Amino acid sequence: MNIPAVVVILLAALLLVRGVRESARATAVMAVVKIAVLILFCAIAFTAFTSDNLSPFAPHGLAGITSGASLAFFSYIGFDAITTAGEEVKDPRRNVPLAIMICLGIVTLLYCLVAIAAIGAMSAADVASQPAALSLIVNRVTDSTLGGGVIAFGAVVAIASVVLAVMYGQTRVLMSMSRDGLVPRVFEHVSPKTSTPVANTWIVAAVFAVPAAVVPLDVVINLTTIGTLAVMAVVNVAVVALRRRNPDLRRSFRVPLYPVSPVLGVAFCLYLMYGTGWTTWVQFAVFLVAGALVYALYGRRHSRLVSTRGQAAREA
C-alpha cells in the first residue's frame, strides 16, 4: 500500500479547505522549491556533460518521441488548473491567458534543460531502466548521496504540488457541474467561513486516495494524462462548434489563428493520447463508460439546462 501518496492527498485536502489564499501561497512556495531544485540539478549535471551521449539523438525514432511526449505532458497539467480558477481570479480575461503562457514557457524551458543535462551526464541506456534517474545522475556526478537526497526532496515537493493543483481543479469542475445539476448538490456547497467547497474537497480526496494507495504510480499518471488530453480535445471541438452554432455570442477570450489552432489542438491531443499505449486506452474506456452511466442515470434527469429547454418547449 502506498501510504506516502495517501498522506500527500490528505495534506493537500487540509490545505484546500483552509482557503484559496492559503493554497495559492503553498503552491507558490512549492513552485519556487521545484524550480530551485531543477536549476541545481542542471548546474550539477552540466559539469559532466558529454555530447557523445546525445548521439544518436532519437534512437527509438518517432515512436520513442511520441511515448516520451505523452509522459512529459503530465508536467503540463498544472496550467489546466489555472482555467478552473477563473471565478477566483482578478481580471481573468487578462490574467488567465497571461498565467497560462508564462507557465508553458517556464515549464518547457526547464524540462528541455533538464532533459539535455540528464542525457548529457549519463547516456539514455544507463538511465532508462533506473528509478529516480535524476537523483542517480547527481549521485554519480558528485560521488555523494547528499545531492541525490536534495533532488529526491524536490521530487516529493513536485508530486505534492501536482496533487494540490489537480485536486483544486477537480473540486471547481465538480462545483460547476453541481450548479448545472449534473452531479449531486453537495459538490456546490461552500463553507461560509473559508469560502471553499469543504465536502466536495474531502469527497475528491477520498476518491483520489483509494486508487493512489493500491494502483501503481505509472498507471495513475497515464490515466491522468489521457483524461486531461481528452478533455482538451473536446474543448477545442467545442470552440469550433460554438463558433458555428452561435457566431454572434459575446466572447471574453479570443482564440488566435482560428480555426487552425483548435484543429491543430485536437490533432496533437489525439497524437499524444496515442502515445500512452493501448492498456491506458482500455482503462480510459472503462472510466468513460462509468461516466456515461452517471450522466444517463443521474445527470440527464437533473440537468437544469435540459429542464429549462423542456419548460420552454412546453410553453411554446
C-alpha positions in Angstrom: 0.0 0.0 0.0 1.3 3.4 -1.0 0.9 5.2 2.3 3.0 8.3 1.4 0.7 9.1 -1.6 -2.3 8.9 0.7 -0.7 11.2 3.2 0.1 13.7 0.5 -3.5 13.7 -0.8 -4.9 14.2 2.8 -2.5 17.1 3.5 -3.5 18.7 0.2 -7.2 18.4 1.1 -6.5 20.0 4.5 -4.7 22.9 2.8 -7.5 23.3 0.2 -10.3 23.5 2.8 -8.5 26.2 4.7 -8.9 28.7 1.8 -7.8 29.7 -1.7 -5.3 32.2 -0.5 -3.5 29.6 1.7 -3.5 27.1 -1.1 -2.1 29.7 -3.5 0.7 30.6 -1.1 1.6 27.0 -0.6 1.6 26.4 -4.3 3.9 29.4 -4.9 6.4 28.2 -2.3 6.4 24.7 -3.7 6.9 26.1 -7.2 9.9 28.1 -6.1 11.4 24.9 -4.4 10.8 22.8 -7.6 12.4 25.4 -9.8 15.4 25.8 -7.5 15.9 22.0 -7.3 15.7 21.7 -11.1 18.2 24.6 -11.6 20.5 22.9 -9.1 20.3 19.6 -11.0 21.1 21.3 -14.3 24.1 23.1 -12.7 25.5 19.8 -11.4 24.7 17.6 -14.4 26.2 20.1 -17.0 29.5 19.7 -15.2 29.6 16.1 -16.5 28.1 16.9 -19.9 29.3 14.7 -22.8 28.0 15.4 -26.2 28.5 11.8 -27.3 25.6 10.8 -25.1 23.2 12.7 -27.4 24.1 10.6 -30.4 22.0 9.1 -31.8 19.6 11.9 -31.0 16.4 9.8 -31.3 17.4 6.1 -31.1 13.8 4.9 -31.0 12.5 7.1 -33.8 9.1 8.7 -33.9 7.6 6.1 -31.6 10.0 7.0 -28.9 9.3 10.7 -29.3 5.6 10.1 -29.1 5.8 8.0 -25.9 8.2 10.5 -24.3 5.9 13.4 -25.2 2.9 11.7 -23.7 4.8 11.1 -20.5 6.2 14.6 -20.4 2.7 16.1 -20.8 2.0 15.2 -17.2 4.3 18.1 -16.3 2.0 20.5 -18.1 -1.2 19.6 -16.3 -0.9 22.4 -13.8 -1.8 25.1 -16.4 -5.2 23.4 -16.8 -5.9 24.2 -13.2 -5.4 27.9 -14.0 -8.5 27.9 -16.2 -10.7 26.3 -13.5 -9.8 29.2 -11.1 -11.4 31.7 -13.3 -14.1 32.6 -10.8 -11.5 33.4 -8.1 -9.0 35.4 -10.3 -8.9 39.2 -10.6 -9.4 40.3 -14.2 -9.5 36.7 -15.6 -9.7 38.0 -19.2 -6.1 39.3 -18.9 -4.6 37.2 -16.1 -5.7 33.7 -17.1 -4.1 33.7 -20.6 -1.0 35.5 -19.2 -0.6 32.9 -16.5 -1.0 30.0 -19.0 1.6 31.4 -21.3 4.1 32.1 -18.5 3.6 28.6 -17.1 4.0 27.0 -20.5 7.2 28.9 -21.2 8.8 28.2 -17.9 7.9 24.5 -17.9 9.1 24.0 -21.5 12.4 25.7 -20.9 13.2 24.0 -17.6 12.3 20.5 -18.8 14.3 20.9 -22.0 17.3 21.9 -20.0 16.8 19.1 -17.5 16.5 16.5 -20.4 19.6 17.7 -22.1 21.6 17.9 -18.8 20.4 14.4 -17.8 21.2 12.6 -21.0 24.4 14.6 -21.4 25.6 13.5 -18.0 24.5 9.8 -18.4 23.6 8.0 -21.6 19.9 7.2 -22.2 20.7 3.5 -22.0 22.2 3.9 -18.5 19.2 6.0 -17.3 16.3 4.2 -18.9 15.8 1.3 -16.5 16.8 3.2 -13.3 14.2 4.5 -10.8 14.8 8.1 -9.5 17.0 8.8 -12.5 17.8 12.5 -11.6 19.0 11.5 -8.1 21.1 8.7 -9.6 22.7 11.2 -12.0 23.6 13.7 -9.3 24.9 10.9 -7.0 27.2 9.7 -9.9 28.4 13.2 -10.8 29.1 14.3 -7.2 30.1 10.9 -5.9 27.9 11.5 -2.9 24.3 10.8 -1.8 23.7 14.3 -0.5 22.8 15.9 -3.8 20.6 13.0 -4.8 18.7 13.4 -1.5 18.0 17.1 -2.3 16.7 16.1 -5.8 14.5 13.4 -4.2 13.1 16.0 -1.8 12.3 18.2 -4.8 10.5 15.3 -6.4 8.3 14.9 -3.3 7.5 18.6 -3.4 6.7 18.4 -7.1 4.3 15.5 -6.6 2.6 17.4 -3.7 2.2 20.5 -5.8 0.7 18.4 -8.7 -1.8 16.7 -6.3 -2.7 20.1 -4.9 -3.3 21.6 -8.4 -5.2 18.7 -9.7 -7.5 18.4 -6.6 -8.1 22.2 -6.7 -9.1 22.0 -10.4 -11.3 18.9 -9.9 -13.3 20.4 -7.0 -14.0 23.5 -9.1 -15.1 21.4 -12.1 -17.5 19.4 -9.8 -18.8 22.6 -8.3 -19.7 24.0 -11.7 -21.3 20.6 -12.7 -23.3 20.6 -9.5 -24.7 24.1 -10.2 -25.8 22.7 -13.6 -27.4 19.7 -11.9 -25.2 17.1 -13.4 -23.8 15.8 -10.0 -25.4 16.0 -6.5 -25.7 19.4 -4.9 -23.3 18.5 -2.1 -20.5 19.4 -4.5 -21.6 23.1 -4.8 -21.9 23.8 -1.1 -19.3 26.4 0.0 -18.3 27.0 3.6 -19.3 30.5 4.8 -16.2 30.5 7.0 -13.5 29.6 4.4 -15.4 30.2 1.2 -14.2 26.7 0.0 -16.2 23.6 -1.0 -15.3 21.6 2.0 -17.5 18.5 1.5 -16.5 18.5 -2.2 -12.8 18.6 -1.4 -13.0 15.7 1.1 -15.0 13.5 -1.3 -12.4 14.2 -4.1 -9.6 13.4 -1.6 -11.2 10.1 -0.7 -11.7 9.2 -4.4 -8.1 10.1 -5.1 -6.7 8.3 -2.1 -8.2 4.9 -2.7 -6.5 4.3 -6.1 -3.4 6.1 -5.0 -3.0 3.6 -2.2 -3.2 0.4 -4.4 -2.6 1.4 -8.0 0.9 1.8 -9.4 2.0 5.4 -10.0 2.7 5.0 -13.7 -0.9 3.8 -14.2 -2.3 6.8 -12.4 0.0 9.2 -14.4 -1.1 7.6 -17.7 -4.8 7.8 -16.9 -4.5 11.4 -15.7 -2.6 12.3 -18.9 -5.1 10.6 -21.3 -8.0 12.1 -19.4 -6.7 15.6 -19.5 -5.8 15.3 -23.2 -9.3 14.0 -24.0 -10.8 17.0 -22.2 -8.6 19.4 -24.1 -9.5 17.8 -27.4 -13.2 18.2 -26.5 -12.7 21.9 -25.6 -11.1 22.5 -29.0 -14.0 20.8 -30.7 -16.4 22.9 -28.6 -14.7 26.1 -29.8 -15.4 25.2 -33.4 -19.0 24.1 -32.6 -19.8 27.2 -30.7 -18.4 29.5 -33.4 -20.7 27.7 -36.0 -23.7 27.5 -33.8 -23.5 30.9 -32.0 -21.4 33.1 -34.2 -22.7 36.3 -32.5 -22.2 35.2 -28.9 -20.1 37.6 -26.8 -16.7 36.0 -26.1 -14.5 37.0 -23.2 -11.4 35.2 -24.6 -10.1 35.3 -28.1 -8.8 32.2 -30.0 -5.8 33.2 -32.1 -5.4 31.8 -35.6 -9.0 30.4 -35.6 -9.8 27.8 -37.0 -6.2 26.5 -37.4 -5.4 26.5 -33.7 -8.4 24.4 -32.5 -8.0 21.9 -35.3 -4.3 21.5 -34.5 -5.2 21.2 -30.8 -7.5 18.2 -31.5 -4.8 16.6 -33.7 -2.0 17.0 -31.2 -4.1 15.8 -28.3 -5.1 12.7 -30.2 -1.5 12.1 -31.1 -0.3 12.4 -27.5 -3.2 10.1 -26.4 -2.0 7.5 -28.9 1.4 7.5 -27.2 0.0 6.4 -23.8 -0.4 2.8 -25.0 -3.4 0.5 -25.6 -3.7 -0.6 -22.0 -4.3 3.0 -20.9 -6.9 3.3 -23.6 -8.7 0.3 -22.3 -8.6 1.7 -18.7 -9.8 5.1 -20.0 -12.7 3.4 -21.9 -13.8 1.9 -18.6 -13.9 5.3 -16.9 -15.8 6.8 -19.9 -18.4 4.1 -19.6 -18.7 4.8 -15.9 -19.1 8.5 -16.6 -21.7 7.9 -19.2 -23.7 5.8 -16.8 -23.6 8.5 -14.1 -24.8 11.0 -16.7 -27.6 8.7 -18.0 -28.8 7.7 -14.6 -28.4 11.0 -12.8 -27.0 13.9 -14.7 -29.5 14.0 -17.6 -32.5 13.7 -15.3 -31.3 16.5 -13.0 -29.7 18.8 -15.6 -31.0 22.3 -15.3 -30.3 23.0 -18.9 -32.5 20.1 -20.0 -35.2 21.2 -17.6 -35.1 24.7 -18.9 -35.3 23.6 -22.5 -38.2 21.3 -21.7 -40.1 24.0 -19.9 -39.5 26.4 -22.8 -40.7 23.8 -25.3 -43.9 23.2 -23.2 -44.6 26.9 -23.0 -44.1 27.2 -26.8 
